[in-house]
Amino acid sequence: MRRIYIEAFAGLLLLFTMSLMAYEFIVYQINTDYDYVLEDLEGAAFREVLMSISESQGEKEALNVLRDFINQTAKTLTVYPVSKAPTEVKNYFGGDRTHLFTFYDDEREFWFMLSSPEIIYRVKPDVESSLRKAIAFDDDLLWGFILAGFFIFTSVFIWFLSRRVRVLEEATVKFAQGNFNSRAPTGSRYRVGSLNDSFNYMADKISDLITSNRSLTNSIAHDLRTPIFRIQWQAEMLQDESLTRVQHEKIASIIEDTEEMEQMVDELLYFAKVERPDTILNIEPIALRAYIVGLINKLPNNHSNMLVLDVPETMIIYADSALVKRLINNLLSNALRYVDQEVRLSANQDEDAVFIIMEDDGPGIPIEHWSAIFEPFHSADPSRNKSNTGFGLGLAIVKLIIDRHGGNIQVGASSLGGAKFTIRIPRLSHSTDNL
């Protein structure tokens, strides 16, 4: 908002300055300046008044009147012999001229002659007088008020605009965080031109597209189950037939592939379930160490022996136990898929959150994949070998579960040499989560 304010203030000031310059150019350079014309006429009339006084009462009385006028109007009077007058003045009085005995130079100083053509009088404002200083101060004060007016106007304008932009920004952030029902208010007190309507139009289109995509994925996953089951059933029936060894091997390969497809369908359905924004979490207290130990005990012995657990006995988290189970199982299976000798699972906490850290001594994840590792179907292995990489949904599900609990997850390099996942879950989650 600071940049918007500076740009608005600078723009208004520039516009005002250019308007003044345009006015001065049009009025003073192109057209006749009638203020100057009037001033020339007033100067000639003033000289005529002095000449009338000089003719009726004498030149001395005329000069006295002139000096009284000069003193009372905060001006100065200077007398020049023609020979010492500025060239501009001498040229004017020596050539053709509009007013025979009066002249205003470029500085608008008044030059005139009385009865003697050898003497020229100059009248100009006395800038050192208190009256002129007060006038100059008032002029400067006017510019101060103009600048202050610009400042106040832009401040109030930006304040009103920022309020409306902030409301639109909040709706945008909620939409970006997965609340696809978020819309910008369209009341007159919240509108930023047509931007609110444009945002809502865009949000409707994106929401419809995402809903359609989710429905399509869910429907395809559901519809795939039946043909997969039929293929499995028919393949298993064929295994009971009298076939050659090669035929049995091919049927076993078919069954293995269909089981893999079934697992992928299950992953897709679970991903769609967790991704639904209308599901409510069943938040409950979980004794984290005992909970993890229970999950580890279900692992094969050769896997559980690789695990090093460093979780305090008294640590409690508030979360949906079913989702936490899937979260930990996905991370464990991911770590055990690449581990060499050790997987370390540790946890700590501060006043606001619980931190769960999973790391291994495997090959790790290349840094160029860190930003995309939690995207669905992303794989750091270009060969996409399912025995090594899975289906590309495990970490995406982990990210969704953590997001649903208001936490976050980061990937990095472990001191063991492999990958390191750091999970942050707020210590108090909201059971009415509808994200």
DAFENFEN-V968446 format. One record per helix or strand. SS is the DSSP state (alpha for helix, beta for strand). FROM is the first residue (numbers start at 0). TO is the last residue. Records with the same first field share a line. If there is no record, write none. Layout:
SS: FROM-TO, FROM-TO
This chain:
alpha: 1-29, 33-56, 58-71, 81-83, 86-93, 129-175, 194-238, 244-274, 287-295, 300-303, 320-337, 366-368, 385-388, 393-403
beta: 74-80, 101-103, 109-111, 118-124, 282-286, 306-309, 315-319, 342-348, 352-359, 407-412, 418-425
